Amino acid sequence: MKSMRGLTLAVTTIALTMTWGRAQTTDSGRVLEAARETMSAARYCFLVTLDEAGQPQARLMDPFEPGTDLTVWLATNPKTRKVDQIRRDPRVTLAYSDAQGHGYVALIGRARLVEDLSERRRRWKPDWTPFYPDGPEGEDYVLIEVTPSRIEVMSMSQNVADDPLGWKPAILRKSNGRWLLDQH
């Protein structure tokens, strides 16, 4: 039995080395593309806010597709804790799981609450009607716009990770309106 476990471990290690041993991308455009693909493939993401004691608070959200600049829009009820937390401290993180590619995307940035009616109408999903019976015109519907300043990406299937054996993601930072790869 021990020899079978040892053989299984050896085969797994060789397979991972063959996959992970490929040259990793150092192109910020490719990292952004991998981030966008991962985010689009994920049905949900986690929105992490900070409570009054500074403790992170995570909840599952149904985001809109990311914008070209990776700005993400979400919707919620204005009576929720997350709205109070964003009003108090707009620093947030969005976390997406890449189940197919064995990785993740994390967007770190700032959130802004948007109550503009035309924007709410533009950002509406009909399957949300049970949660917001009055639709985008209702007082129970507010938008959250998340503008990232930093992005972490790890995707084994898309060969995007700075050092996958060391579990270090590719990190992009926004500078003067451009995404730059952090060369930590």
C-alpha positions as CSV (number, residue, x, y, z in Angstrom):
1,M,0.0,0.0,0.0
2,K,2.9,2.4,0.9
3,S,4.5,1.7,-2.5
4,M,1.2,2.5,-4.3
5,R,0.9,5.8,-2.4
6,G,4.5,6.6,-3.2
7,L,3.9,5.9,-6.9
8,T,0.8,8.0,-7.0
9,L,2.7,10.9,-5.3
10,A,5.5,10.6,-7.8
11,V,3.2,10.6,-10.8
12,T,1.3,13.5,-9.5
13,T,4.5,15.5,-8.8
14,I,5.8,14.7,-12.4
15,A,2.5,15.8,-13.9
16,L,2.4,19.0,-11.9
17,T,6.0,19.8,-12.7
18,M,5.3,19.2,-16.4
19,T,2.3,21.6,-16.3
20,W,3.8,24.2,-14.0
21,G,7.3,24.0,-15.3
22,R,6.3,25.8,-18.5
23,A,7.5,29.4,-18.8
24,Q,5.2,31.7,-16.9
25,T,3.8,34.9,-18.5
26,T,5.4,38.2,-17.8
27,D,3.0,40.1,-20.0
28,S,0.5,42.4,-18.2
29,G,-1.9,42.1,-21.2
30,R,-1.9,38.3,-20.9
31,V,-2.5,38.5,-17.1
32,L,-5.4,40.9,-17.7
33,E,-6.9,38.6,-20.3
34,A,-6.6,35.6,-17.9
35,A,-8.2,37.6,-15.2
36,R,-11.1,38.7,-17.4
37,E,-11.7,35.1,-18.6
38,T,-11.7,33.7,-15.1
39,M,-14.0,36.4,-13.9
40,S,-16.4,35.9,-16.8
41,A,-16.5,32.1,-16.3
42,A,-17.3,32.5,-12.6
43,R,-21.0,32.8,-11.9
44,Y,-20.4,34.4,-8.5
45,C,-17.7,36.2,-6.6
46,F,-17.1,37.1,-3.0
47,L,-17.3,40.7,-1.9
48,V,-15.2,41.4,1.1
49,T,-15.7,44.6,3.1
50,L,-14.4,45.7,6.5
51,D,-16.7,46.0,9.5
52,E,-16.5,48.7,12.2
53,A,-13.9,46.6,14.1
54,G,-11.8,46.2,10.9
55,Q,-12.7,42.6,10.5
56,P,-13.1,41.4,6.9
57,Q,-16.7,40.4,6.1
58,A,-17.3,38.2,3.0
59,R,-20.5,37.5,1.1
60,L,-21.3,35.7,-2.1
61,M,-22.5,38.1,-4.9
62,D,-23.8,37.9,-8.5
63,P,-21.7,40.4,-10.3
64,F,-22.0,41.9,-13.8
65,E,-19.4,41.1,-16.4
66,P,-16.2,43.0,-15.8
67,G,-15.7,46.2,-17.8
68,T,-12.8,46.7,-20.1
69,D,-10.8,48.3,-17.2
70,L,-12.0,45.5,-14.9
71,T,-14.4,47.7,-13.1
72,V,-17.1,45.5,-11.6
73,W,-20.7,46.3,-10.8
74,L,-22.8,44.6,-8.3
75,A,-26.3,45.2,-6.8
76,T,-27.7,45.0,-3.3
77,N,-30.3,46.3,-0.9
78,P,-29.3,49.6,0.6
79,K,-30.3,48.3,4.1
80,T,-27.6,45.6,4.1
81,R,-24.5,45.6,6.3
82,K,-22.2,45.8,3.2
83,V,-23.7,49.2,2.3
84,D,-23.0,50.6,5.8
85,Q,-19.5,49.1,5.7
86,I,-18.8,50.6,2.2
87,R,-20.0,54.0,3.4
88,R,-17.7,53.8,6.4
89,D,-14.7,52.4,4.5
90,P,-14.8,52.0,0.7
91,R,-11.8,49.5,0.6
92,V,-13.0,46.2,-0.7
93,T,-11.8,42.9,-2.3
94,L,-13.6,40.8,-4.9
95,A,-12.5,37.2,-5.1
96,Y,-13.3,34.9,-8.0
97,S,-12.6,31.2,-8.1
98,D,-11.1,29.5,-11.2
99,A,-12.4,26.0,-10.7
100,Q,-11.4,24.8,-14.2
101,G,-7.9,26.4,-14.1
102,H,-7.0,25.7,-10.5
103,G,-6.6,29.3,-9.6
104,Y,-8.2,32.6,-8.7
105,V,-8.5,36.3,-9.3
106,A,-8.7,38.9,-6.5
107,L,-9.5,42.5,-7.2
108,I,-8.4,44.9,-4.5
109,G,-9.8,48.4,-4.8
110,R,-12.5,50.9,-3.7
111,A,-16.3,50.6,-3.9
112,R,-18.7,53.4,-4.6
113,L,-22.5,53.3,-4.0
114,V,-24.5,54.4,-7.1
115,E,-28.2,55.3,-6.8
116,D,-28.5,57.0,-10.2
117,L,-31.8,55.7,-11.8
118,S,-30.5,55.5,-15.3
119,E,-27.4,53.5,-14.2
120,R,-29.7,51.2,-12.1
121,R,-31.9,50.6,-15.2
122,R,-28.8,49.9,-17.3
123,R,-27.5,47.4,-14.7
124,W,-30.5,45.1,-14.0
125,K,-30.9,41.4,-14.3
126,P,-34.5,40.2,-14.8
127,D,-33.9,37.1,-12.7
128,W,-33.4,39.4,-9.7
129,T,-37.1,40.3,-9.6
130,P,-37.9,38.0,-6.7
131,F,-35.3,39.9,-4.6
132,Y,-36.2,43.4,-5.9
133,P,-40.0,43.3,-6.7
134,D,-40.0,46.9,-7.9
135,G,-37.1,46.3,-10.2
136,P,-34.3,48.9,-10.8
137,E,-36.8,51.7,-9.9
138,G,-37.4,50.4,-6.4
139,E,-35.9,51.9,-3.3
140,D,-34.6,48.5,-2.3
141,Y,-32.0,48.5,-5.2
142,V,-28.6,50.1,-5.1
143,L,-25.5,49.5,-7.2
144,I,-21.9,49.0,-6.0
145,E,-19.2,50.0,-8.4
146,V,-15.8,48.4,-7.6
147,T,-12.7,50.0,-9.2
148,P,-9.6,47.9,-8.7
149,S,-6.2,49.3,-8.1
150,R,-4.5,45.9,-7.7
151,I,-5.2,42.5,-9.2
152,E,-3.9,39.1,-8.2
153,V,-4.1,36.3,-10.7
154,M,-3.2,32.6,-10.6
155,S,-4.4,30.2,-13.3
156,M,-2.5,27.0,-13.9
157,S,-4.6,26.3,-17.0
158,Q,-3.8,29.7,-18.6
159,N,-0.2,29.5,-17.4
160,V,-0.5,32.7,-15.4
161,A,1.3,32.8,-12.1
162,D,4.7,34.2,-11.2
163,D,5.9,31.2,-9.3
164,P,3.2,28.5,-9.0
165,L,5.4,26.1,-7.0
166,G,5.9,28.9,-4.5
167,W,2.2,29.9,-4.7
168,K,2.9,33.5,-5.7
169,P,0.3,35.0,-8.0
170,A,0.9,37.4,-10.9
171,I,0.2,40.9,-9.4
172,L,-0.9,43.9,-11.5
173,R,-1.0,47.4,-10.1
174,K,-2.7,50.4,-11.7
175,S,-0.4,53.3,-12.4
176,N,-1.4,56.4,-14.4
177,G,-4.4,54.5,-15.9
178,R,-2.3,51.5,-17.0
179,W,-2.0,48.0,-15.5
180,L,1.7,47.2,-14.7
181,L,3.0,43.8,-13.8
182,D,4.5,43.9,-10.3
183,Q,8.0,42.4,-10.6
184,H,8.2,41.7,-6.8
